[in-house]
Amino acid sequence: MAEAAYSSKMLSGRWQDRLRGLRSLTQELWRDKAGFIGMLLIAALLLMAVAAPLLAPHDPAAQDLRARLKPPAWSAQGTWNHILGTDHLGRDVLSRLIYGSRVSLLVGAAVVTIAGTFGVIMGLLAGYRGGRTDSIIMRWIDTQVAFPGLLLALIILAVIGPSMITVIIVLSLNGWMVYGRMTRSAVLAVRQTAYVEAAEIVGCRAHRVIFRHILPNLTSPLLTLAILEFARIVLAEAALSFLGLGIQPPATSWGLDVATGKDYIFRAWWLVTMPGIAISITVLAVNLVASWMRLISDPQEREKQFARKMAVRQRRRRATGQ
């Protein structure tokens, strides 16, 4: 009974610690207005992608040639039935933007997961084992960085064909190297620390030292890198779709919509402007959140931020005292 009560008390204490940590994180996010706005935008994008069938006013692939190239609702010839207008086939622009968010977020999340996992594992092996393993992995990274990414995309497209899976494979193959390099440099920095040496002295195996003692201390920089890479992947997917190497009709994508509307840029400006704004807002929101995470995960940045706040308070006190 006593052991059960003790374990229950320990479990409740852990949950309380987690709740306090979450509350503190939320308060810090509220203080950073730019990061808070970025988080709200990302939450709105996620909600829009998940609830696309409920939010989209029309079928994104439904064509109505009688309503082709209708301007947005606030224009003279616009209608509220198509708030952001229609394209050259009469498809609703707003509905295509909502469904296009699914593709961008799905591709970004999949590429970050695949490339990040593989790159982190390679970086851990290179940094911890060193020697020939480090040389082989780093030469592999250097060779692939020197290899043109567009040429690799063309080769894969010629074999597999353009599709969402192809985009994910191409961007994953072109994106894991940055994770590998960053992880290797971070492992080399902590490789000779006291807690790693103590774990090796007591007989911990290599995989336990890597995944239980080294990797948890790399979470903050790797998470910040993953968020920044997510923004890059969104732009890269849009670029591939714009070039015709990515998402293919009848599917919808922001980059594909920009490519479709470029021929009508002087007659129907909204076909290029609306998906371009969606891409810009997504990348801006991700970068704002990444900047906030860098501030809260870097002790030196937190000290600088605290020093700036204290300096502002002292100036205010002096001003009020005068």
Protein Blocks (a to p, Z undefined) as FASTA:
>chain_A
ZZmmmmmmmmmmmmmmmmmmmmmmmmmmmmmmmlmmmmmmmmmmmmmmmmmmmmpmbdfk
bccfklgoiacfklmkbcfklmnopafkopafklmmmmmmmmmmmmmmmmmmmmmmmmmm
mmmmmmmngmmllmmmmmmmmmmmmpcfklmmmmmmmmnopcfklmmmmmmmmmmmmmmm
mmmmmmmmmmmmmklmmmmmnopafklmmmmmmmmmmmmmmmmmmmmmmmmmmmmmmmmm
mnopaccdfbdcfklmmmmmmmmmmmmmmlmmmmmmmmmmmmmmmmmmmmmmmmmmmmkl
mmmmmmmmmmmmmmmmmmmmZZ
